[in-house]
Amino acid sequence: MQWMIKMVGVVVTLAALTGCSVVQVSQDYDPRADLSGQGTWQWRQPDQATVGDVRIDNPLLDGRIRRAVESHLAGRKMRQPTHMPDLYISYHLSIEQRIEGNTVYPAFGAWWYGYPWFGGMEAETRIHQYDECRLVIDIHAAETGHLLWRGTGVYRYKTYPNPQAAAESIRKTVDKILLQFPPHPS
């Protein structure tokens, strides 16, 4: 019985850790803006601004993010013109330290310390630190420069065994963020 209780604790912990690897996305937009007819775009800045974190100030990462955005938009028949576009796109990546606590219940039951019986549950709280990434993609009106739409993806920082795995992860994150564009008000 004791081993079964511990197995349940292990399964619950693994399920919680697996759920943390998912990208959480959200969007914000100007409800007055008509984004349905927008078909051309350009990058707002040719180079990403440096922020002082070597994990972010990485030209290889910048290239992966830009290629993922370009690929996604090309798949939606949005193109980059040689003249004035309809939209300007930019992105911002940040990495912040977070603290998380998990309480597990490795044992529960009843104990006898004379009379009466005592029952209870053993609880153990584990605290750990992790890095959280926030990738923000902004879409601005080319004519006015006003922010029309912002998509955000939040996920845990991870290192990758090779450049292909890193590129695939970035592509999936960018796709998930940009699937919200254009917004569909309910």
N, C-alpha and C positions, 0 to 999 in steps of 0.2 A: 504494500500500500504506500509506503514511504517513497519508493522509487517512482510510483505513478504520479505522485504529487510533484516531485521534482521534474519529471518529464513535462507535465503541464506547464510548470514555470518556464522551462526551457523553450517550449513551443510558443508561449505567449511573448517571451522576450525576442525570439527570432522574428515573429510576426511584426512586432513593433519596430525592430531595426530594418526589416525589409520595407515596411511602409515609409520609412524616412528617406529612402532613396528616390522617391517620386518627386517630379518637378511640380510645384504648386504654381499655377498661373492665375493672373488677374488682369483686368483691363480697366482703363478709365478713358473717357472720350468726351468731346464736346457734342452734346445731343443735337445742337443746331447745325452742325456741319454735315453736308451731304458727301459721303465718301464713296458712293456707289459708282460714280463715273470716272474715278481716278485710275489712270492707266500708265503713267510714266513717273519715274522717280530717279533721284540721284542721292549720293551720300552727302550729308550736310557738311562734313569735314573730311578731307582726304586722309588724314591721319588721326588716330585716336589720341586724346590727351593723356599724358602720363600722370600717374597718381602716387608713385613712390612705392608700390608693392610689386616685387619682381614676378609674382604669379600673374599679375594683371598686365604689367608693362612688358608684354611679350609679343613681339611682332608675329610670331607663329600663331598664337591664340587670336590676335586681331584678324589675321588672314582667315582663320577657320570660321570665326563669327561672321565676317563679311561674306565669305563664300556661301555659308549656310543661308544668310538672308537673301543674297542674290539668287541662289538656286530656288529657294521657296517662292520668291516673287516671280521668277521666270516661269515656274510651273503654273502660276496663276495668270500668265500672259501679261504681266506687268514688265515693261521694258525701260532701259536706261537710254534717254534721248541724247542727242548731241547739243540740243538747245535747251530752253527753259522747261524743266519738268513740272508735273502737277504737284509732286510731293518731294520733300526732303526727309531722309531717314538718318537717324543717328542711334547710337547705343551707348550704354554706360554699364560697366561691370564693377561690382564691389564685392569684397570678401570681408566678413565680420566674424569675430569670435562669438560663439554662443555657448551657453551652459544648459545642460539637460539633466533632469533627474528621473530615474525610473525606480519605482518601488516594486519589489517582487516579494511574493509570499512563499518561501521555500518549504514551510511546514505549518501544519495546523493539526490540532487534535486535543486530547484531554490528558491531563496528568493527575496523578494522585499523590498528594503530599499529606497523607493522613486524611482526616475528614474535613471538609468535603472534597469532592473532585474539582479540579480546576481545568478550564478549557481556554483555548486561545489560539492565536495565530501569530506565527513568527513573521516579522516584516523586516525587509532589508532594503534600504534606499541607496542607490548607486548614482553618483554624480560624475558626469564627464563633460569635457569640453570638446567642441568641434567647430569647424569653419563653415559658415553659410554663405553661399554665393547668391547674388541678386543681379540678374541680367535684365536691364530695362531697355526696351526698344521704343523710340519716339518717332512719331510721324508728324511732320509739320507741313502746313500749307506753304507752297513755294512762293506764292505772290506776297503773302503777308508775314510769313515766318511764325504764325501762331501755331501752338501745339494743338493738333486735332485728335490724336490718339496716343495712348501709352499702354504698352503691354509689358508685364513683369513676370519673370519666372524666378522662383526661389528654390534652391536645391543645395544639398551638401557638397562641399568641395571634395574633389576626388582626384587622385593622380592616376594616370593611365599607363599601361605597359608599352604602348606604342602610339605613334601619331595617328594611325587609322582609327584606333579606339577613341582617342580624344576627339577627332573630327566627327565621328559618328555620334558621340554623346552631345556635342555642340549642335549638330544638325537636328537631333531629336528635340533638344531644348528649344531651339529657335522655331522649329515647326510647331511645337505645342503653343508657343507664345503667339506666333503669327496666325494660327488657326482662328484666333478671336477677331481678326481683322478681315474685312470691315465689320464693325459691330452690328449685331442684330438686336435692336431694342425689343424687349418683350412687351 
